[in-house]
Amino acid sequence: MKIHRNDNVLVIAGKDRGKTGKVLGVDRTKGRLTVDGVNFLKKHVRPNPAVRQAGIVERPGPLSVSNVMVVCTKCGKPTRVGHEILQVQEGDSTRRQKVRVCKQCQQHID
């Protein structure tokens, strides 16, 4: 999956189209993610010692990964994400590192 936690994303489909937010969590097995301030669900909560406020609580619900696009940190535009392999020097040896790349401006997202 090309979207990670703490990425800024733009919702491109659904009732919250056009909103942006920060990714709070990613479920890789179901292909869904939770975005801050988007897709609020109402949950009924019973009073108990762990919960101060009983009643109807709003919280962000999961979205499909296909309904969002990553917003590039450099150019600020929603973009597709590609990958690039870098050769990293560590003392006498080199290792390969895979980084995410903005398809529009070719800058590293990570």
C-alpha positions as CSV (number, residue, x, y, z in Angstrom):
1,M,0.0,0.0,0.0
2,K,1.4,3.4,-1.0
3,I,-0.4,5.4,1.8
4,H,1.1,5.5,5.3
5,R,0.0,6.8,8.7
6,N,0.6,10.6,9.1
7,D,0.3,11.3,5.3
8,N,-1.8,14.2,4.2
9,V,-4.5,13.0,1.8
10,L,-7.3,14.5,-0.3
11,V,-10.6,12.7,-0.6
12,I,-11.5,12.3,-4.3
13,A,-14.8,10.3,-4.0
14,G,-17.8,10.0,-1.7
15,K,-19.7,12.4,0.5
16,D,-16.6,14.2,1.8
17,R,-15.0,14.8,-1.7
18,G,-12.6,17.7,-1.6
19,K,-11.7,17.5,2.1
20,T,-8.1,17.0,3.2
21,G,-6.9,15.4,6.4
22,K,-4.1,13.4,8.1
23,V,-4.2,9.6,8.0
24,L,-4.8,8.3,11.5
25,G,-4.6,4.6,10.8
26,V,-4.3,2.1,8.0
27,D,-5.8,-1.4,7.7
28,R,-3.8,-3.1,5.0
29,T,-5.8,-6.4,5.0
30,K,-9.1,-4.6,4.2
31,G,-7.6,-1.8,2.1
32,R,-9.1,0.9,4.3
33,L,-7.8,3.9,6.2
34,T,-9.1,6.4,8.8
35,V,-8.6,10.1,8.0
36,D,-8.9,12.9,10.6
37,G,-12.0,15.1,10.1
38,V,-13.5,13.0,7.3
39,N,-16.4,10.4,7.2
40,F,-17.8,10.9,10.7
41,L,-19.9,8.1,12.1
42,K,-22.3,8.3,15.0
43,K,-21.8,5.7,17.7
44,H,-24.1,5.1,20.6
45,V,-22.1,4.7,23.9
46,R,-23.5,3.4,27.2
47,P,-22.3,4.9,30.4
48,N,-19.6,3.0,32.2
49,P,-16.6,3.9,34.4
50,A,-14.2,4.0,31.4
51,V,-16.3,6.4,29.4
52,R,-17.2,9.8,30.9
53,Q,-19.7,10.9,28.3
54,A,-22.6,8.6,27.5
55,G,-24.9,9.2,24.5
56,I,-24.1,9.7,20.8
57,V,-20.4,10.1,20.0
58,E,-19.0,11.1,16.6
59,R,-15.8,9.6,15.4
60,P,-14.1,9.3,12.0
61,G,-14.8,6.1,10.1
62,P,-12.7,4.1,7.6
63,L,-12.5,5.0,3.9
64,S,-11.4,2.9,1.0
65,V,-7.8,3.6,-0.1
66,S,-9.1,4.1,-3.7
67,N,-11.1,7.1,-2.6
68,V,-8.0,9.2,-1.5
69,M,-4.9,10.6,-3.1
70,V,-1.7,11.6,-1.3
71,V,-0.9,15.3,-1.2
72,C,2.8,15.9,-2.0
73,T,4.7,17.7,0.8
74,K,6.9,19.6,-1.7
75,C,4.5,20.8,-4.5
76,G,1.2,20.6,-2.4
77,K,-0.8,18.9,-5.1
78,P,-2.6,15.6,-5.0
79,T,-0.5,13.0,-6.8
80,R,0.1,9.4,-7.5
81,V,2.9,7.7,-5.7
82,G,5.8,5.9,-7.3
83,H,8.8,4.2,-5.9
84,E,12.5,4.7,-6.4
85,I,15.5,2.6,-5.2
86,L,18.4,4.6,-3.7
87,Q,21.9,3.5,-3.0
88,V,22.8,4.6,0.5
89,Q,26.4,4.7,1.8
90,E,26.9,3.3,5.3
91,G,30.6,3.3,6.0
92,D,32.3,0.9,3.6
93,S,29.2,-0.8,2.4
94,T,26.2,0.4,0.4
95,R,22.6,-0.7,0.8
96,R,19.5,-0.2,-1.3
97,Q,16.6,1.8,0.1
98,K,13.1,2.1,-1.4
99,V,11.5,5.5,-1.2
100,R,8.2,7.0,-2.3
101,V,8.2,9.6,-5.0
102,C,5.7,12.2,-6.2
103,K,4.8,11.4,-9.8
104,Q,4.3,15.1,-10.7
105,C,7.4,16.8,-9.2
106,Q,9.7,13.7,-8.8
107,Q,10.5,14.7,-5.2
108,H,10.7,12.2,-2.3
109,I,7.6,12.1,-0.2
110,D,9.2,10.3,2.8
